[in-house]
């Protein structure tokens, strides 16, 4: 059976469904007996959902921004 440390190391891959069948079974077996790791994975899921819900950052055209700032500095 996996240790808590091993489960934490595999948690992102588990949530992203990137583990082999055997690895998933080992994670699920550990989760059956460890409420702390179940809570940890629940918190990870909430964190992932929160990040997904954030709006995407606008793409900044750094050249256009630099030109605009230069114009504003000249005008001040």
C-alpha positions as CSV (number, residue, x, y, z in Angstrom):
1,X,0.0,0.0,0.0
2,X,1.1,3.6,-0.7
3,X,2.3,5.8,2.0
4,X,0.8,9.3,2.4
5,X,3.9,10.8,1.0
6,X,3.8,8.6,-2.1
7,X,0.1,9.5,-2.6
8,X,0.8,13.2,-2.4
9,X,3.6,12.8,-5.0
10,X,1.1,11.1,-7.3
11,X,-1.9,13.2,-6.5
12,X,-1.7,15.6,-9.5
13,X,-1.3,12.7,-11.9
14,X,-4.2,10.9,-10.2
15,X,-6.4,14.0,-10.6
16,X,-5.3,14.5,-14.2
17,X,-6.0,10.8,-14.9
18,X,-2.4,10.1,-16.0
19,X,-1.8,7.0,-13.8
20,X,-1.7,3.4,-15.0
21,X,-4.5,1.1,-13.8
22,X,-2.2,-0.4,-11.2
23,X,-1.2,3.0,-9.8
24,X,-4.9,4.1,-9.7
25,X,-5.8,1.0,-7.8
26,X,-3.0,1.6,-5.3
27,X,-4.2,5.2,-4.8
28,X,-7.8,4.1,-4.3
29,X,-6.8,1.4,-1.8
30,X,-4.9,4.0,0.2
31,X,-7.9,6.4,0.1
32,X,-10.1,3.7,1.5
33,X,-8.1,3.7,4.7
34,X,-6.8,7.3,5.0
35,X,-9.2,10.1,5.7
36,X,-6.4,12.6,5.7
37,X,-5.5,11.9,2.1
38,X,-9.1,11.9,1.1
39,X,-9.4,15.4,2.6
40,X,-6.2,16.4,0.8
41,X,-7.5,15.2,-2.6
42,X,-10.8,16.9,-2.0
43,X,-8.9,20.2,-1.3
44,X,-6.8,19.6,-4.5
45,X,-10.0,19.2,-6.5
46,X,-11.5,22.4,-5.1
47,X,-8.2,24.3,-5.9
48,X,-8.2,22.9,-9.5
49,X,-11.9,24.0,-9.9
50,X,-11.1,27.4,-8.5
51,X,-8.2,27.9,-10.9
52,X,-10.3,26.8,-13.9
53,X,-13.0,29.3,-12.9
54,X,-10.6,32.2,-13.0
55,X,-10.8,34.4,-16.1
56,X,-7.9,34.1,-18.5
57,X,-5.4,36.9,-18.3
58,X,-5.5,39.3,-21.2
59,X,-2.6,39.0,-23.7
60,X,-0.4,42.0,-23.3
61,X,1.3,43.4,-26.4
62,X,4.4,44.7,-24.7
63,X,5.6,46.7,-27.7
64,X,2.3,48.6,-27.9
65,X,2.4,49.1,-24.2
66,X,5.9,50.5,-24.3
67,X,5.0,52.9,-27.1
68,X,1.9,54.1,-25.3
69,X,4.0,54.7,-22.1
70,X,6.6,56.6,-24.1
71,X,4.0,58.8,-25.6
72,X,2.4,59.5,-22.3
73,X,5.8,60.4,-20.8
74,X,6.5,62.8,-23.7
75,X,3.1,64.5,-23.2
76,X,3.6,65.0,-19.4
